[in-house]
Amino acid sequence: MAEDLKWPRAASLISNSDSEIGLLDIPAHKTSISATNAHQTPRAIREALQRFSTMSYSADLDIGQISLQDLGGIQEPEQNEDHTIATIKEANKDLLIALGGDNSITYATALGVFGEDLASAGLITLDAHHDLRDGKSNGSPVRRLIDAGLDPKRIVQIGINDFSNSPQYAKLAKDLGITVISREMVAEIGIKESCQIALRIAGSADGPIHVDLDVDVCDRSVVPACPAAAPGGISAFEIRQAARILTNHSQVLGIDITEIDASKDSEDQRTIRLGALLVLEAVTGYCSR
């Protein structure tokens, strides 16, 4: 790529220096319900940051004023969830950005973000799926967090899609008291209002909030590297808006980006590039607090 001193690349945000924002790779993939190479994704997203600048035009903000402290990566994350939790707790960041990996990382990432405040914590997911399955997989992190003590009445799921969940798990979500803002509801009220509703509910106990961006919530045409994405999901712009809106809230201390299989992306890398943009939108939200 041609270099221009007047066009700083977003990859330059990543630094070893101490910062309020931490960036951690959690390349889980071994317990995924369907085979995935999602462990290749964190590195691919970091490389894709080379393609973007540090200027948010709509926010009139140069996020180059802040750095992302590189917290490295978790080795064998499926077997080392306790290490993931401890790493995030010890980092103690105002905003922790976790690069997955499949959606199983949400369990350990959220627990690390919540720290000792699980009783007052909240969870917001952007996902086509409830993730309430039994067992330990990318289909179970929400159920596992509830089993660990997270109050399901402070869980909000945005983008739950038709024909992407079983009747049994849909009933379970309802019985548990999880707030569901379906894909159809997002179309009716808009992503901004959806996020504001989610923040009010997840943050109702004034505790920390973790945000799970399962990118398969998006329309399959914009995320070909997400195996479970279906036609008719939300747009790339809507998930970008959500990342910025949610991280602008002071109670949001963590966000993860999951379910992208870098090996399955289109030639133009549209899914990986979207993942990189979600990092930048999260930083923009934080810097606009």
PATOR-301730 format. One record per residue (C-alpha): chain; y, z, x. Coordinates in nm, 2 decimals. Example, Ala and Ser with C-alpha at 12.3 -4.5 7.8 and 13.67 -1.06 7.14 Angstrom:
BEGIN
unit y z x
A -0.45 0.78 1.23
A -0.11 0.71 1.37
REM end
This chain:
BEGIN
unit y z x
A 0.00 0.00 0.00
A 0.35 -0.07 0.11
A 0.55 0.24 0.20
A 0.91 0.31 0.09
A 1.08 0.63 0.20
A 1.28 0.61 -0.12
A 0.96 0.61 -0.33
A 0.76 0.93 -0.26
A 0.41 0.92 -0.38
A 0.27 1.19 -0.61
A -0.02 1.25 -0.37
A 0.24 1.41 -0.14
A 0.26 1.70 -0.39
A -0.07 1.84 -0.27
A -0.01 2.09 0.01
A -0.17 2.38 0.19
A 0.15 2.58 0.14
A 0.16 2.87 -0.11
A 0.28 2.75 -0.45
A 0.30 2.87 -0.81
A 0.05 2.59 -0.90
A -0.30 2.56 -0.76
A -0.53 2.26 -0.76
A -0.90 2.32 -0.76
A -1.19 2.08 -0.76
A -1.49 2.18 -0.97
A -1.74 1.89 -0.95
A -2.00 2.00 -1.19
A -2.24 1.74 -1.32
A -2.60 1.87 -1.30
A -2.63 2.03 -1.64
A -2.47 1.75 -1.83
A -2.65 1.65 -2.15
A -2.62 1.28 -2.05
A -2.65 1.17 -1.68
A -2.31 1.16 -1.51
A -2.15 1.12 -1.17
A -1.86 1.33 -1.28
A -1.88 1.51 -0.94
A -1.71 1.20 -0.79
A -1.41 1.24 -1.01
A -1.19 1.51 -0.84
A -1.16 1.31 -0.52
A -1.10 0.99 -0.72
A -0.81 1.16 -0.91
A -0.66 1.28 -0.59
A -0.67 0.93 -0.45
A -0.52 0.78 -0.77
A -0.21 1.01 -0.73
A -0.12 0.76 -0.45
A -0.03 0.51 -0.72
A 0.23 0.72 -0.89
A 0.57 0.86 -0.81
A 0.71 1.21 -0.85
A 0.98 1.11 -1.11
A 0.93 1.19 -1.47
A 1.18 0.95 -1.63
A 1.17 1.10 -1.98
A 1.22 1.45 -1.85
A 1.48 1.34 -1.60
A 1.29 1.54 -1.35
A 1.17 1.49 -0.99
A 0.86 1.71 -0.97
A 0.87 1.66 -0.59
A 1.06 1.99 -0.59
A 0.73 2.18 -0.62
A 0.40 2.15 -0.44
A 0.04 2.19 -0.56
A -0.14 2.43 -0.34
A -0.48 2.28 -0.25
A -0.74 2.54 -0.32
A -1.02 2.31 -0.21
A -1.34 2.28 -0.41
A -1.63 2.47 -0.54
A -1.97 2.38 -0.38
A -2.26 2.36 -0.63
A -2.05 2.48 -0.92
A -2.34 2.50 -1.16
A -2.50 2.78 -0.95
A -2.17 2.94 -0.84
A -1.98 3.02 -1.16
A -1.91 3.37 -1.04
A -1.75 3.22 -0.72
A -1.54 2.99 -0.93
A -1.42 3.28 -1.14
A -1.34 3.49 -0.84
A -1.16 3.20 -0.66
A -0.93 3.15 -0.96
A -0.86 3.52 -1.00
A -0.78 3.57 -0.64
A -0.55 3.26 -0.63
A -0.35 3.42 -0.92
A -0.14 3.12 -1.00
A 0.12 3.07 -1.27
A -0.07 2.75 -1.34
A -0.42 2.66 -1.23
A -0.52 2.29 -1.25
A -0.90 2.23 -1.23
A -1.04 1.89 -1.17
A -1.39 1.83 -1.32
A -1.66 1.76 -1.32
A -1.81 1.78 -1.67
A -1.70 2.01 -1.95
A -1.92 2.29 -1.84
A -1.65 2.39 -1.59
A -1.43 2.52 -1.88
A -1.64 2.84 -1.91
A -1.59 2.96 -1.55
A -1.23 2.82 -1.52
A -1.11 2.99 -1.84
A -1.27 3.32 -1.74
A -1.10 3.30 -1.40
A -0.76 3.22 -1.57
A -0.80 3.50 -1.82
A -0.89 3.76 -1.56
A -0.88 4.11 -1.72
A -0.71 3.98 -2.03
A -1.00 3.83 -2.21
A -0.95 4.05 -2.52
A -0.60 3.89 -2.58
A -0.67 3.54 -2.44
A -0.67 3.21 -2.63
A -0.82 2.87 -2.58
A -0.70 2.52 -2.67
A -0.93 2.22 -2.64
A -0.85 1.86 -2.68
A -1.20 1.73 -2.74
A -1.40 1.51 -2.98
A -1.67 1.78 -2.98
A -1.70 2.15 -3.07
A -1.90 2.24 -2.75
A -2.08 2.51 -2.94
A -2.44 2.42 -2.84
A -2.70 2.66 -2.72
A -2.79 2.68 -2.36
A -2.59 2.60 -2.05
A -2.44 2.25 -2.04
A -2.13 2.05 -2.09
A -2.19 2.09 -2.46
A -2.18 2.47 -2.46
A -1.86 2.61 -2.28
A -1.68 2.72 -2.60
A -1.99 2.91 -2.73
A -2.04 3.07 -2.39
A -1.68 3.19 -2.39
A -1.72 3.34 -2.73
A -2.04 3.51 -2.62
A -1.84 3.65 -2.32
A -1.59 3.81 -2.56
A -1.33 3.55 -2.64
A -1.20 3.58 -3.00
A -1.29 3.26 -3.18
A -0.99 3.31 -3.41
A -0.77 3.23 -3.11
A -0.95 2.91 -3.03
A -0.79 2.58 -3.15
A -0.97 2.25 -3.11
A -0.75 1.93 -3.13
A -0.90 1.59 -3.19
A -1.24 1.68 -3.33
A -1.37 1.34 -3.44
A -1.59 1.20 -3.72
A -1.96 1.14 -3.64
A -1.93 1.33 -3.30
A -2.06 1.66 -3.42
A -2.36 1.78 -3.62
A -2.33 1.95 -3.96
A -2.47 2.27 -3.81
A -2.21 2.30 -3.53
A -1.93 2.20 -3.77
A -2.04 2.49 -4.00
A -2.06 2.72 -3.70
A -1.71 2.64 -3.60
A -1.59 2.71 -3.95
A -1.79 3.03 -3.98
A -1.65 3.16 -3.65
A -1.30 3.11 -3.76
A -1.21 2.84 -3.50
A -0.90 2.64 -3.60
A -0.98 2.27 -3.60
A -0.71 2.00 -3.60
A -0.92 1.69 -3.66
A -0.85 1.35 -3.53
A -0.73 1.25 -3.87
A -0.50 1.55 -3.89
A -0.35 1.45 -3.56
A -0.28 1.11 -3.70
A -0.11 1.27 -4.00
A 0.11 1.54 -3.83
A 0.14 1.40 -3.48
A 0.03 1.54 -3.14
A 0.35 1.74 -3.09
A 0.31 1.95 -3.41
A -0.06 1.98 -3.34
A 0.02 2.14 -3.00
A 0.28 2.37 -3.15
A 0.03 2.50 -3.41
A -0.23 2.54 -3.14
A 0.01 2.74 -2.92
A 0.10 2.98 -3.20
A -0.26 3.05 -3.29
A -0.40 3.07 -2.93
A -0.11 3.27 -2.81
A -0.09 3.51 -3.11
A -0.20 3.81 -2.91
A 0.05 3.74 -2.63
A -0.23 3.69 -2.38
A -0.31 3.41 -2.14
A -0.40 3.06 -2.27
A -0.64 2.81 -2.11
A -0.63 2.44 -2.20
A -0.93 2.22 -2.18
A -0.86 1.85 -2.17
A -1.19 1.68 -2.23
A -1.08 1.32 -2.19
A -1.34 1.19 -2.43
A -1.10 1.29 -2.70
A -0.93 0.96 -2.63
A -1.01 0.62 -2.77
A -1.30 0.46 -2.58
A -1.08 0.15 -2.50
A -0.86 0.36 -2.28
A -1.13 0.58 -2.12
A -1.43 0.37 -2.04
A -1.54 0.62 -1.78
A -1.59 0.89 -2.05
A -1.95 0.85 -2.17
A -1.91 1.03 -2.50
A -1.58 0.87 -2.60
A -1.58 0.69 -2.93
A -1.36 0.41 -3.08
A -1.08 0.57 -3.27
A -0.99 0.87 -3.05
A -0.64 0.97 -2.96
A -0.43 0.75 -2.74
A -0.37 0.79 -2.36
A 0.00 0.86 -2.44
A -0.10 1.14 -2.69
A -0.31 1.33 -2.44
A -0.04 1.29 -2.18
A 0.21 1.43 -2.43
A -0.02 1.72 -2.50
A -0.07 1.81 -2.14
A 0.31 1.83 -2.09
A 0.38 2.02 -2.41
A 0.11 2.28 -2.36
A 0.18 2.35 -2.00
A 0.55 2.40 -2.08
A 0.45 2.72 -2.26
A 0.47 3.03 -2.04
A 0.13 3.17 -2.17
A -0.06 2.87 -2.05
A -0.20 2.97 -1.71
A -0.48 2.72 -1.67
A -0.57 2.36 -1.76
A -0.88 2.16 -1.68
A -0.95 1.78 -1.68
A -1.31 1.70 -1.76
A -1.57 1.45 -1.87
A -1.46 1.15 -1.66
A -1.74 0.97 -1.47
A -1.56 0.80 -1.18
A -1.86 0.57 -1.12
A -1.84 0.42 -1.47
A -1.47 0.34 -1.47
A -1.34 -0.01 -1.53
A -1.22 -0.22 -1.24
A -0.86 -0.13 -1.30
A -0.95 0.25 -1.29
A -0.77 0.31 -1.61
A -0.96 0.64 -1.68
A -0.91 0.78 -1.33
A -0.54 0.68 -1.34
A -0.51 0.86 -1.67
A -0.67 1.17 -1.51
A -0.41 1.16 -1.23
A -0.13 1.12 -1.49
A -0.25 1.43 -1.67
A -0.21 1.63 -1.35
A 0.15 1.50 -1.32
A 0.22 1.57 -1.69
A 0.09 1.93 -1.65
A 0.32 1.98 -1.35
A 0.62 1.83 -1.54
A 0.55 2.07 -1.83
A 0.54 2.37 -1.59
A 0.86 2.26 -1.41
A 1.04 2.22 -1.74
A 0.98 2.58 -1.85
REM end
